[in-house]
Each structure stands twice: as structure tokens, then as C-alpha cells.
Amino acid sequence: MTGKEFINQLANYSIDKQKVKSIEDKYDTNLPILIKQLISHCDDPIFLDDYRVLSFSEIIEPENWVGIDFNKLEIIPLIDCGNNDFIVFHFNTAKWSLFNIVDKCSFLEKDTIDELIEINNI
């Protein structure tokens, strides 16, 4: 499945209010519906060709496996793109970007996840 196909399927998913509340409390933010749907259905990682949607436990506690305080950076990691790059959501600006965990920097900031998926052929 491609990233675009996965994002399109999210519209059909129900929302797990408990999981969403856990993430919103952790990051102290209100999430857009797309992320609520994604979080609700990622008990395990979801593989999209060469990319991977993070599992719920990876999203809620990324510092346990990456060692980075994403909350302090005001971003939520959602998709592992390989090469230490992740698609992240900037909850302070409602923008999307790639984030490199080695360089600890964001790049290719866009208004929608669809733009990042298109640029990166996910």
C-alpha cells in the first residue's frame, strides 16, 4: 500500500477516544482528525512500501526508542521514512515536515501531509 492510499483510507476509520486523549494529553494539544484516525489504528507499525507508520507506543513515547524529546520540539513523529527521517506534525503551527533525528532539524515544511507524501513518493 502506498502512503497516499493509506491516508485516503483513514477517512473510513473510527476514532479511539482513549488513544487520542492519551496523545493529546502527552503533547498538550488538540489533534486534527487525520492524526486522530491514524493514532486510532496503529497498534502495531503499518508498513507502506519502504516506509513505516509508527505504532501507538512509538508515538506516545518516542524518547524511549529515539532518545529525543519531541514534545519539547513541539512535533509528533508519525511515519518513519528511513535514513533517520520522519514525517512529523508541528502541533504549534499545524504544519507537516520531515525531521532528521541525527541532525535534529526539520525540513520541507508543508501545509498538508499529502504534499510531503507526493514529494517523497511515499
Protein Blocks (a to p, Z undefined) as FASTA:
>chain_A
ZZklmmmmmmmpccdfklmmmmmmmnopaddfklmmmmmmmmbacdehjaccddfklmmm
mmlmnopafklnopacfbdgbjhiacdddfknopacdddfklopaehiafbfklmmmmno
ZZ
